[in-house]
């Protein structure tokens, strides 16, 4: 799990791992910086035995009112 501002992400990753028995990690990453994203993805691939099975890009901005 990548995160920038959500300080709860590391704890949430641990909760998901405990609940589902999955290997999870969280990485702080500035999604607006392409180089930071590349470094984060490369780190994930390395830590997960050269695999990245699923990547969901969701840098949501909930306070943005796009509907007017």
C-alpha positions as CSV (number, residue, x, y, z in Angstrom):
1,X,0.0,0.0,0.0
2,X,1.4,3.4,-1.0
3,X,0.5,6.4,1.1
4,X,1.4,10.1,1.3
5,X,-0.8,11.8,3.9
6,X,-2.7,9.0,5.5
7,X,-0.7,8.1,8.6
8,X,-3.1,5.1,9.3
9,X,-1.9,3.2,6.2
10,X,0.8,1.1,7.9
11,X,-1.6,0.0,10.6
12,X,-4.3,-0.8,8.0
13,X,-1.8,-2.9,6.1
14,X,-1.1,-4.9,9.3
15,X,-4.8,-5.3,9.9
16,X,-5.4,-6.7,6.3
17,X,-2.4,-9.1,6.7
18,X,-3.8,-10.4,10.0
19,X,-7.4,-10.7,8.8
20,X,-6.6,-12.4,5.4
21,X,-3.3,-14.0,6.0
22,X,-1.8,-11.9,3.2
23,X,1.7,-10.4,3.0
24,X,1.2,-6.7,3.1
25,X,3.5,-3.7,3.4
26,X,3.0,0.0,3.3
27,X,5.3,2.6,1.6
28,X,5.1,6.3,1.9
29,X,5.2,7.8,-1.5
30,X,4.3,11.2,-3.1
31,X,2.0,10.2,-6.0
32,X,2.7,13.5,-7.7
33,X,6.4,12.7,-8.2
34,X,6.9,10.2,-11.0
35,X,10.4,9.3,-9.8
36,X,9.2,8.7,-6.2
37,X,6.5,6.4,-7.6
38,X,9.0,4.5,-9.8
39,X,11.3,4.0,-6.7
40,X,8.3,2.8,-4.6
41,X,7.2,0.3,-7.3
42,X,10.7,-1.0,-7.8
43,X,11.0,-1.4,-4.0
44,X,7.7,-3.4,-3.9
45,X,8.8,-5.6,-6.7
46,X,12.1,-6.4,-5.0
47,X,10.4,-7.0,-1.6
48,X,7.9,-9.4,-3.2
49,X,10.3,-11.7,-5.0
50,X,10.3,-9.8,-8.3
51,X,6.5,-9.9,-8.6
52,X,3.8,-7.3,-8.6
53,X,0.5,-9.2,-9.2
54,X,-1.9,-6.3,-8.7
55,X,-1.5,-2.5,-8.8
56,X,-4.4,-0.2,-8.2
57,X,-3.7,3.5,-8.6
58,X,-6.1,5.5,-6.5
59,X,-4.8,8.8,-5.3
60,X,-8.3,10.0,-4.4
61,X,-9.0,13.5,-3.4
62,X,-12.3,13.2,-1.5
63,X,-12.7,16.9,-0.8
64,X,-12.7,17.8,-4.5
65,X,-16.3,18.5,-5.6
66,X,-16.3,17.5,-9.3
67,X,-20.0,17.4,-9.6
68,X,-20.6,20.9,-8.8
